[in-house]
Amino acid sequence: MPDNQLGEFLRARRAGLLPQDVGMAAYGTRRVTGLRREEVAVLAGVNADYYTRLEQGRERHPSPQVLDALSRALRLDTDARAHLYRLAGTSPSDRFTHTTDRVSPALRQLMDGYPGAPAFVINLTLDILAVNTLAAALYSPFEQADNLARMTFLDPAGRQFYTQWSWTAQAVVANLRQAAGLDPGSPRLRELVRTLTEHSADFARLWNTHTVRGKTQDAKHLLHPDVGPLTLTYQAFDVRHSPGQQLVIYQAEPGSPSAQALNLLGSIHATWNQTEPRPS
């Protein structure tokens, strides 16, 4: 990851906006993608030379007032705005302090209390730290259910399992970008990004967009080889006593075909566990 993450972020977000997106008239021959630096400076009410220094990394500590102005100028949502603040180092109280990847026995017991819902725990880099029985069954098509980003981009099962693969890929990368702002010195994150960049052109392209989004709730459209299509929603909860961990719980609409498929999936894998290893 580059040392000038603040400048890279600003440059990428500027490239993603057109003059008409911000109510400005386009003029002259445009040799850059998106807005010009001068246009962002005008929108934010800052000096153009100062904004240029921010992008180039020659100025790294903008004031909260400047960050607010840039957030508005670049049309940043809540997650992206928080990420901008973290990159600028102006939110020390929000700085992530890594604790442990160990999942507590109490949290494992809570997960097992959802026998009809896949539940699992992840960390900031999307490593899967613990799963309940149904989550293990849900992710059984993958060679190894170890990291959601690796599974999405590098496991051959990913593109069949996630029927809306492009959307899933964008969300995964946006989650990792948020992690880069929360814990920029993480050796695990650097290793993961390096591996994914080297082996996936899709990841490298999406990583360079600098899109930021946290994992809260969403719909998932999956295709499981054992039970067919699944439409699930999920909720993600921060684990207060282990900063950086999140408990993710999937569920299907009661009485829906997806709910019936989840029940079938649980039954199939319970049978395999009681008899013999699942055939390949």
N, C-alpha and C positions, 0 to 999 in steps of 0.2 A: 504493500500500500504506500502511496506517495506521502512524503512528509508534509506537503502543503495541501492537506485535506480540505481546509476551509476554502482555499482558492479553487480547488478542483470542483468542490460542491457548487460554489457560486457560478463557475463557468458552465457546468453541466445544466444547472437550472435556468440560466440565461439562454442557453442554446435551445431549451425546450419551449420557449415562448416566442410568439410572433407579435409584431406591432399591433395587429388587430385584436390580439388576446387581451391587451392592456389598454385598449382605446387610443392607440397612437396611429398616426398616419405613416405609412411606409414611404420613404423617399430615397432617390438615388439608387445606384446599383449596389445590391447587398452582396458582399463577399463573405459574410459569416452566416452561419446557421442561427436563426433566432434573433434575439435582440442584440444591438450593439452595446458595448460597455457604457458609452455616453448616454444611451437611452435609459439604461438601468439607473445610472447616476441621477438623471433628471427625475425619474419616477420616485426615487428614494430621497431626493433633495440633498444629495451629498456632492462633493466636488468630484469631478470625473477622474482627476489624477489620483485622488485618494482611493476611489473605487478600483482603479487599475492596480494600485499597490496592494489592495486586498487580494485580488485575483492572483497576482504574481507572487504572493507570499512575503512581500516586503513590509507589509503591515498585518499583524496577526492578532491584534487586541482591540477590535472595534468596541465602542461603548454599547450598552443595552439599547440606547436610543437609536443608534445606527442600525443595530440588528433588527429592531422593530420595523424601521423604515425599509430595510432590505427585504424583510419577510413580506411586507405588504406589496412592495414593488415586484417581487418574484412570485407572488400569489401562492405562498407556502401554506400548506395545511398545518394542523396542530403538531403532527409527528415531525414533519420536515422543519418547522420552526424550532421545536425543541432540539432537533439534531443540529441546526445551525448554531444555536446558543452553546451547545456542548463543544462543537468544533472550535468555537471562539474562546472557550475556556471561561465563560462568564457565569456559569452555573455550578460552582463547586459543590453546592449542597445536593446537586442532582448527579454528581459523579459516581459512577458505579464502583463499588468495592467488592471484588470477587471473594466469595467465601468458600464454598465447596460444591462439588458435583454429586456428593452423596445424598441420596434421597432418604429422608427419615422414615423409620418404621411406621410412625403415625400417618404419614402421607401415603405410604404404600397400603396401609389398612383402609384409608379413605378411598383410594382408587379401587380396591377390591370390593368396596361397598357398592360399586356400580356394575353389577354383572351383566346388565343389558346395554351398557354403553361403553364403547372403547374409550379408555382413559390412559394418558401417558404424561410423563414429565420431561420437559426439555430445558436446556440452558440457552444462553444468549446466542451461541453459535449453532443452535438447532440440533445439538447432539441429543439423542433419545436416551434418557438416564434410567427410566423405569417404565414398564407397561403393565396393564392388567391383562387378564386372559383374552378378552375380546379384542383389545388393541393388537396383541400378538397375532391373533387370527387375521385381523384386518390387514396387517402389513406382511402377511406370510408370502405374498408373491415376490417380495424383494429378496435378493440374495442375503442381505443382512439389513435389519432395521436398526441402523446405528446413527444416522444423521439425515435429517430431512432434505438438506441441500444436496448431499451426495446422492441420495436415493432419487431425487428429482432429475439431476443432470447427468449422472454417471451410470446409474443402474438401468439396464435395458428395459426393465419392467416399468420404469417411471412413466414413459410416454403412453403406455397402454392403461396403466392404473389411473392416472389423472387424465380424465377425458377432456378437460379444459387445461391442457398442459401449459399453454402459453401464459394463461392467467396465473396458474400455480407457480410457474417459473418466475414471473415478475414479482409475485408476493414474497417468495422465498428470498430473492435477492434484496428486496426492500427491507425485509427483516434483518438480513445480515448487515446492511448499511446502517440500520439503527444500532446494531451491536457495535459497529466500528466507532460510532459516536460515543456510546456508553463506556466502552472499554477498548480504546484505540491501541493500547499496548499489549493486547492479548496475544500470546504466542500461538494459541490454538486457532484464533481467527486468522492470523497471518498464514499459518500453514494451510488452513482450509481454503482460503481465497487463492493462494498460490496453486494448490492442486486443481481446484475447479477451473481456474483461468487457463492452466496448461492443457487441460483435457476437454474443455467444453468452450467452443466458440460462442455458443448462445449465452453462457454465463458471462464470459468476458464482455460481450456487447451490452448486456443488461447491467453489469456492474458499473460500467462507465456512464450510465444515465444518472447515477447518484439519486435514484428514487428511494425515499425513506418511508417506511410504514411499520407500525407495531402490530403484533398479533393480538386481536381482541375477539372478534366474532365474524363469522362469514359462512357461506355455503360451500360445500365440497361436492363435486360430481365425480364419482369414482366408478371404476369397472373392475370388479373382483372376479377372477377366473372361476371361483367355486360357486358364487351365488349371483353373478351378473351385476347390473347397474345399481348403484347406491347414491342417493341424494341425502347428504347429512349436513347438519349445521354444527358449529362448534362454539364453545366458550373457552376463553383462556384466562386463567387467574394467576396473579403474581403470588409466589410463595413468600410470605412476609419474613419468615425466619431464615430463608436462604435466598438472599438477593441474587437475581439473575435466573432463578428457576421459575418455570411456569407450569401449572397443571392445565392440560388441555383435555376437554371432554367432548366427544362427538355424540350426537343423538339424531335419531330419525323421527319424523312426524309420526305420532302414535297411530297405529292402524294402517299405515301406508305400506306399499310394496317394499320400500326400503327397510321399514321396521321388521317386516316378515323376513326379508333377506338377512338382516342382522341376526335375528333369532336362529335362522337356519345355519348361518356361519358359525355361531357359537356351538350349535349342536354338532355340526360336522367335525369341528376341531376338538370338541370334548370327546367324541368317539375315537378320533385318531389317537388322542393322548392316552386313552384307556386301553387301546389295543396294540397298535404298532406305529412306528414312525411314519409320518406322511410320505406317500410315494412321490418321487420326483416327477 
